[in-house]
Amino acid sequence: MNIGSVGAATATAAQTQIKDSHAVQFAAVPEHGRPADTVEINPSRANRSALQRDNAVKTMNMQAQMLRRMAERIIKEQYSKGNHLFMLLYGNKAVQLDPSIRPETVIPEFIPEHQKEAVVNALDYFSPAQTGHRILGTAEDIAGGTDILRQQPVMVDAFRSAVNTAFLNVQNEMGAGILPALTQNTFEVTMQGFSALKTPAAAGE
């Protein structure tokens, strides 16, 4: 055998070894004695977890923005209609800000009897308690339920921040340096509601 033949044989053997080694390193594990046709490369568990966290954060941010927009509509309605009604009936009196006083007990005498029920319903609808309840109810609906929201303090904080922004946006849009007393009181009631969602008592321990 000449040197050229030996060299060619050695090179062929070396290539075969490299090829075989490469195949052993990357070949899929056969199932039931049958070789796999393809090799599926999955991301690591850490990467999957990071991706899931990123998706969860993106979803929560989208939900928070949705809540902000819906809260702004609720606040604007109270700001424009509710404040006008309370000022028309009571002027600058603070009676509407006391949750212990029911509207039906303080209806002005100039309201006709046949309109009193409608006025009472409107006062109740635009009250801080009911308006705050609508905002909190919207937050719970977006989260998928009260229990789900209570179990996720980070989401509660994100939603609280979104609603805080909603009040500020309404204040700026209306050109007011400060919110009317009725709306300011609604803000306080709403923030208290978010705080209650994070307390053990609210979780029903």
FENUR-V422036 format. One line per field, one symbol per residue. ss: DSSP state (H for helix, E for strand, - for the rest). phi: phi as a letter, one per 40 degrees, with the letter a starting at -180 (. if undefined). burial: # if it has 24 or more other ideal C-beta (glycine too) atoms within 12 Angstrom, else .. A space follows every 50 residues. Layout:
BEGIN
ss->???
phi->???
burial->???
END
This chain:
BEGIN
ss->--HHHHHHHHHHHHHHHHHHHHHHHH----E--E----------HHHHHH HHHHHHHHHHHHHHHHHHHHHHHHHHHHHHHHHHHHHHHH----HHH--- --HHH-------HHHHHHHHHHHHH--HHHHHHHHHHHHHHHH--HHHHH --HHHHHHHHHHHHHHHHHHHHH-------HHHHHHHHHHHHHHHHH--- -----
phi->.ccccccccccccccccccccccccbccccbfgbcccbbcbccccccccc cccccccccccccccccdccccccccccdccccccccccbgcccdccccc ccdccbcdccccdcbccccccccccccdccccccccccccccchhccccc cbdccdcccccccdccccccdcccgccacddcccccdccccccccccbcd cccgc
burial->.................................................. .........#..##.###.###.######..##.##..##....###... ..#...#...........#..###.###############.##..#..## .#..##.#######.##..#........################.##... .....
END
